[in-house]
């Protein structure tokens, strides 16, 4: 019997924000007990990455299982609200996606949460393989008014604007639980479902369940540069964790937990208040803090409990894994770049070589992770790090090992030639700079 598939994506979560990745307790207690329980009952990846250090490019890779650079919209860093109505900046409906291919394999499909891959009428979840959609089209909204940075109301059911009172994280969790309950009978009869649960938490603005009074204050600048703190940020993660706990409880109550593959991650590394220890950098950076993220997989029928793996992987690999687990097949005209990790799920000690490549318009960054080593370029500066020995990227050995540097640079250049060049009109959207806060 095919497993049910649930792909949970947090937004701007730091590598060490979760207890199972070394995160510290908040003043109120454990930050992520339910996510930690998924890790304890399944597999935790210690050297897994996102396809990009910023949100929408990663989501292009997640959906297509291909390097995001293959599509024009994937060149934006990120797609911003000014692109609304732009017919080029989004995920074209003709491109095969993880949900469309799973639907061909017999799955019911739903997205609950953040889309951020272009706006109707040119783009949208229902045009790219999802049967149902409840969530936001933009990159971020206020948690209470559900308005984007442009002031547009941005909560939808399908493509119809939907007004509902509530804290967005809770609304998404409740909708996900409702979906599982609605699909449970069919799933038990062999008609599986694929649920994408893509939270906006813990993305700004810095609002907990008790902060409705802040909505008016942040409506003109959702970056919320004057507010927030570590405790508020941890509470936002905790609200998401509570929702994930409710989802797992619903699966268990319906007798579906054993036969459901749950994958949890973040779209990129942490932002202002996140904990990335021992990594440096964060969102928008190709240093480890911007791209190394939590990866947890839970599937009691297949994955040994309490497993850990140092397998190198990135977002599109996990999408390929879900496709493989669901018996879906890539479209012949759109060969995928992602590699299925199903063998690692079965045997977490069975790792394999997986070179990973990145490129950013922002600061002309480039990176290649290959084995223990990482080649990195930021602005005009090149670096070479042994990541296993120096995850913090402080000991640059480029000058001491020029041969390896040259080989890895040439390898990156050879890969770069296989994807389209960044067009001159591609945008980089930064919400703040050193004038707002000191550098990391």
N, C-alpha and C positions, 0 to 999 in steps of 0.2 A: 504494500500500500504506500502511495506517495505521502510524504510528510506535509503537514501544513508549514508555511514559511512566514516568519515575522522578522522584518528588517527594521530595527529601532535605531534612529540616528539622533543624537543630541547635537546641539548647535554651539560651537565655540567652547567645547569642554576641554579642559586641560588634562595632560597625561596623568597627573597625580592627584586629580580632584576626587577620585573614588577611593573608598577604603581599600578595595582589593588591589589598587595600584599604589598603596602607601600613603594615601591621603589621611590627614589628621581629622579627628572629630571636631565638630562645631561646638559652640557653647550649648546647643540643645541636645547634643549627642551624636550618634553615628549619622553621617551624611547620606550614605547610599546602601543601606542594609539589604534591600531587595536585589539591586544590581550585583552586590557582592555575593549574594546567595546564588545567583545565576552562574557567576564565575566559579564558586565553590562546587557547584553541581555539574560543571562543564569544563570548558577550555578557556584559558586566558593567554592571549598573545602578548609577549613582552617587547617585540620589535616589529610591530605592525604600523602601517602608515596610511595617511589619507592621500588621495590623488593630487591634492592642492592644499596650500595653506589658507585658502579662502573659499567661501561656501559654494557659490554656483558652479565654478569649474569642477569641484569634486562631485557635485550632483549630476553634471553631464556624464562623467565617467561612471558613476553609480548606475545610471539608467541605461547607458549604451554598452557598458563593459569594454569600452575603448578609451584610449587616451583622449582627454577632453579637447586637446588641440586639433582634433580632426574636424571639429565643428566651429563655425564662426562665433557662436554664442559662448563657447568655452574659452575664448580668448579674452573675454571681459573679466576684470578682476575687481569686484564681481559685477554681474548684471545689476544695474541700479534702477530705482523707480522711475527715472527719467526715460527709460527705454520702453515704457508702456506704449503699446501701439506700434513699436518698431517691428517690421516684418522679418528682420534678419536675426534679431537677438533672442533666440529661444531654441528649444529642442524641436526640430522639424517633425511633424507627425509621420512622415514616411520612413523615418529611421527606426529600425527594430529596437525594442527596449526590453529590459528584463521583464516588466509586467506583460508586454504584448506577446513575448515568446512563451512565458508561462501560461498565459491565457490560451495560446494555441495548444499547449500541453494539457489543457483541461482544468486549469485553475480559475477560481473566482478571484478577482483582484481589487484591491482598494488602497487608496492613499489617504491617510489621516495625518494632517499637519502641513508642513512647509513644502511648496513646490519649487519656486524660485528658478524656473526654467522658461520664462517668457509668458506673455499674457495672451488670453483670447482677444480677438478671434483667430489669431494665427497659431497659437500654441496653447497647451493645457494638458492636465493629467488625463482627461477623458479622451483626448486625441492621441495619446501615447501609451495606451494599453490598460488603463485603469477603468474598471467598471463603475467604481464609485470614488468620489472625492469629497472630503470635508476638510477645509483648512484654508491656508493663505497662499496667495500667488506671489507676494512680494518677498523680499529678503528678511524683513522684520516688521513687526507691528507692536503697538502698545498692547499690553496683556489684558487690558480692560475695555478700552474703546474699540480695539481691533482695527485701528487705523494705521496706515503706513506713514512713512516719513513725509509723503506729499500731502497727508491729511485725508487721503482716500480711504473709505471703509473697505477692508480687505479680509472678509471672512465669507467663504462660499460653501454651498452644497452643490456639487457639480459645477456648472458655470453660472448659477444663480446666486446673487448676493444674498447673504443670510445674516440676519440680526439675532443675536442671542446674548443674554446677560451672563457673564461669568469670566473667571480667570482662565486665560487661554490654555495653560498647561492642563488644568483640570478638565476643560471641555474636550481637549484632544484625548486624554486618558479615558474619559467616559465614553466617547465615541468609539474608541478602539475596543473597549470591553463590550459595548453594544454590538459591534460587528462580529466579534467572536461568538457571542450568544446567538446572534441571528444565523450564523453559518454553522453552528455546532452540529445540528442534526444531519445536514448534508455531508459535513466532514466525516462524521462517524459512519456514513454510508459510502464513503470512498470518493467524495467530491471535495478535494482539498481547496484551501484558500491561501492566497498570498496577501499579507497585510504589511504595507509600509507605514510605520508610525514614526514620522519625522517631526520631532519636537522643535520648538523655537528656543526652549530653555537649554542652557542658561544665558542665552544671547540678551544683550541690552534691549530695552531699558531695564534698570535694576529694580524690579517690582516683585515682591512676594505676594502671596495670596491675600495679605492684609494691607496692601499698599494702593488700593483703588484711588486714594486721594492724590496720588502722584500723577495720574493720567493727564490732568489738565496742565500740570507743570511741565511735562516732557513732550507734549503733542507737537511742538514746533521744532524739536531736536531730539529724536529718539536715541541719539548716541548717549544722552544723559551724562554729559561730561562733568556736571557739578555734583553728581550723586553716586550712590552705591557704596558698598564696603564688602569685605570678605564674608562677614556673617550673613548679609543679605544674599550674596551670591551663593553661599552654601545652602541657604534655605531654598533658593530657586531650584537647585539640583535635587534637594530633598523632596520637593513637591513632585518633580518628574519621577523620582524613585518610587514615591508612593503610588503613582499611577501605574508604573511598571509592575509593582507588587499586586495591584488590583487586577491587571491583565493576566499575570501568571496564576492568580487565584481563580480567575474565570476559566482559564484553560484546564486547571486541575479539576474544578467542579464539573466541567463538561466531559471529563475523561479524555482530554486531548493533549495533555502536557507531554506524555511519553513520545508521542508521534509528531511533535512540533519542533522544528529547528528555529530557534531564536538567535539572531545575531544582533549584537549591540556595538555601537561605535560613536564617533563624533565626525563631523564633516571636515574639521581641521583642528589645529591646536588651540590652546587657550588664549583668552583676551586679557583685559585689565586685571581682574581679580582672581584669575585662575592660578593653580599650582601646577607647574610643569616639572618640578624637581625630578631628576637632577639636570634636566635639559635647559637650554637657553633659547631665547626667542619665543615667538608666539605667532598668532595669526598674521598672515602676510609674509612670513619669513620661511626660507628653506633651511634654516637651522632646525635641529631636531624638535625644538619646542613648537614649531609651526606645523609639523607634519606627522610626528609620531603621536599616535592616539591610542586610546583603549580599544581593544578588540576582544569581545567575549562571545563564545558560541555555546549554546545549551541545547542538547538533544539527547535526552536520556536513553533512547533506543540505540544510539550509535556512539556517542562521545563518552569516554570514561570520565567519571566525576573527578574533580580535583586536578585536572590536567593543566599543564603549561607548555608553551612552545615558543621558541625563538625564531620560528619561521618568518622570513621576510615576505611581506605582502602589502598590497595597497587596496583601496576601495574597490576597484574594478575586479580584483581577484575574488572578493567575497560575493560580489554580484554574480560572477561566473560560477561560484560554488553553489549559490542558491539555484541557479539555472540547472546545473548538473544534478543537484539533489532532487529537483522537481521533474527530471526527465525531459527538460526542454532542450532544444537544439539551436545553436547560432544560425542566423540567416547566412546563406552562402555568399551573398553579395556584400555582406558587412562582417568580415571575419573579426572576431573579438581579440583584444589585447590582453584581457584578463585570463588568469590561469586558475582552474578549479583547485580548491584546497581540500576537497573531499578525502583524499588519502591521509591528510594530516588530521582531519576530524576522527577518522577511524583509528589512527595510530599517531598520537601527538609527537612521538619521538622521531617520526619519519619526515625529516626536513629535506628540502632540495634547494638548489641554487636558484635565486630569483633576482636578477638585476632590476633595479627600479630607477626610473628617470623622471626628472622634473624640470620645468622651465617657468620662469615668471617674467612678465613685462616689468613689474615693479622692481626697481633697482637692478634690472638686467641679471636676475639670479638664475643659476642653473645648479643642478645637483644630480649625482649618481651614487646610489648605494649598491655596492657590489661586494658580497662576502662581508668581511669585517671592516671594509674600507668605505670611505665616503669622499667623493670629490665635490667641492662646493666653490661656486663663484658668486660674489656679491659685489655689485658695482664693477670695479676693475680689479678686484682682489681675488686671488685664487687660494684655496686651502685644500689640505689633505689631512684627513683624520682617521685614526683607527677607532671606530665607533665602539667596539667592544671594550677597549681599554679606556676610552675617553668619550663617553656619551655626552659630556658637557661641551665638547668641541672647543677646548682651550689650548691643546697642544698641536699646533700646526706643523706637520712634518714635511710640507711641500718642498722646502729647500733641502732637506736631508734625504728625500727619496724622489728625485726629479724624474726617474724612469717611470715609476708608478704613476706619478702625476701626469706625465705625457700620455701614457697608455689610457688612463681613465678619461682624460680630456678628449683624446681621439675617439674613444668609445662613445662618449656623450655626443660629440659632433656627428658621428656616424648615425646615431639614433635620431638626432635633431633633423637630419636631412630627410627622414622618413615621414615627418609630419609637416603640415603647412607652416609657413613663416607667420609670425605675429603681424597683422596688418597695422598700418600707421594710425588708423582711426580707432584701434582698440583702446579702451579706457581703463584707467586705474583709479578707483574711488577710495580715498582714505578718509575716515571719519574724524581723525584727529592727528596731531603731530606733536613735536617737542614743545610747541608753544602752549599746548594744553596740559602736558604732563612730562616729567623727565623721561628720557629713554630708559629701556630696560637695562 
